[in-house]
């Protein structure tokens, strides 16, 4: 995970901690794929890509609490945590968090990795 994606995720977390639920930020191709997976897993309400490389993100909130306040970065450019299928299966039983993995099939959640029986690099947990 590169530094622009890390800044992108930190921006999402910081906005979710405040009263504002709308974020306008820069987005590269990998950050856009992260955004698609966050949307498909139901952690953000919507997003719209603007023409100049920016994106508008509207965060999802349940009972006045946004779902992205608990984003925790695991892998950084200098440290990568790789997990195989067996480790992912055992972690899914013990945690209630959504885990996001970078695999050879793209960016997937922990449940999708378990369904496809593949491992990958754990990027972040939400």
C-alpha positions in Angstrom: 0.0 0.0 0.0 1.5 3.3 -1.1 1.5 6.6 0.9 -1.3 8.2 -1.1 -3.6 5.4 -0.2 -2.6 5.6 3.4 -3.4 9.4 3.4 -6.7 8.6 1.6 -7.7 6.2 4.4 -6.6 8.5 7.1 -8.7 11.3 5.6 -11.7 9.1 5.6 -11.2 8.2 9.2 -10.6 11.8 10.3 -13.8 13.0 8.6 -15.8 10.2 10.2 -14.7 11.3 13.6 -16.1 14.8 13.1 -19.7 16.0 12.5 -19.3 16.3 8.7 -20.2 13.1 6.7 -19.0 14.4 3.3 -15.4 14.3 2.0 -13.9 15.7 -1.2 -10.3 14.3 -1.7 -7.8 13.3 -4.4 -8.0 9.7 -5.6 -5.6 7.5 -7.5 -6.4 4.2 -9.2 -5.6 2.0 -6.1 -7.5 4.3 -3.8 -10.5 4.1 -6.2 -10.4 0.3 -5.9 -10.3 0.6 -2.1 -13.3 2.9 -2.4 -15.2 0.4 -4.5 -14.6 -2.4 -2.0 -15.7 -0.1 0.9 -18.9 0.7 -1.0 -19.6 -2.9 -1.8 -19.1 -4.0 1.8 -21.5 -1.3 3.0 -19.1 0.9 4.9 -19.7 4.1 2.9 -23.0 5.3 1.5 -21.9 6.6 -1.9 -19.1 8.1 -3.9 -18.8 10.1 -7.1 -15.7 10.5 -9.2 -15.1 14.0 -10.5 -13.2 14.8 -13.7 -10.1 16.3 -12.2 -9.0 13.3 -10.2 -11.1 14.1 -7.1 -13.8 12.1 -5.5 -16.8 13.0 -3.3 -17.4 10.4 -0.6 -20.6 10.3 1.6 -20.0 8.2 4.7 -22.6 5.8 6.1 -23.8 6.4 9.6 -25.9 4.1 11.8 -27.4 5.7 15.0 -25.4 8.9 14.4 -22.1 6.9 14.3 -20.2 6.4 11.1 -18.9 3.0 10.3 -15.4 4.0 9.2 -14.3 5.4 12.6 -12.4 2.2 13.4 -10.1 2.0 10.4 -6.8 0.5 11.5 -3.9 0.3 9.0 -2.0 -2.9 9.2 0.4 -3.0 6.3 2.6 -0.1 5.4 5.2 0.4 2.6 7.9 -1.0 4.9 5.9 -3.7 6.6 3.6 -6.1 4.9 1.5 -8.8 6.8 0.8 -11.7 4.5 -1.7 -14.3 5.6 -2.6 -17.6 4.0 -6.1 -19.1 3.7 -5.9 -21.0 7.0 -4.9 -17.9 9.0 -7.7 -15.9 7.4 -10.2 -18.6 8.2 -9.1 -18.7 11.9 -9.1 -14.8 12.2 -12.6 -14.5 10.7 -14.0 -16.7 13.5 -12.5 -14.5 16.3 -13.1 -10.9 15.0 -16.2 -9.0 14.0 -14.2 -6.5 11.9 -14.1 -6.4 8.1 -10.6 -7.2 6.9 -9.3 -6.0 3.5 -6.7 -8.0 1.6 -4.6 -7.3 -1.5 -4.6 -10.6 -3.5 -3.7 -11.7 -7.0 -7.4 -11.3 -7.8 -7.4 -7.7 -6.6 -8.6 -6.1 -3.4 -10.9 -8.4 -1.5 -12.5 -8.6 1.9 -11.8 -11.4 4.4 -15.0 -13.3 3.6 -14.3 -13.1 -0.2 -10.8 -14.5 0.4 -12.4 -17.3 2.4 -14.9 -18.0 -0.3 -12.2 -18.1 -3.0 -9.8 -20.0 -0.7 -6.9 -17.6 -1.2 -4.5 -15.6 1.0 -3.1 -12.1 0.6 -1.6 -9.1 2.2 -3.7 -7.7 5.0 -4.0 -3.9 4.3 -6.4 -2.6 6.9 -9.2 -3.5 9.2 -12.5 -1.7 9.7 
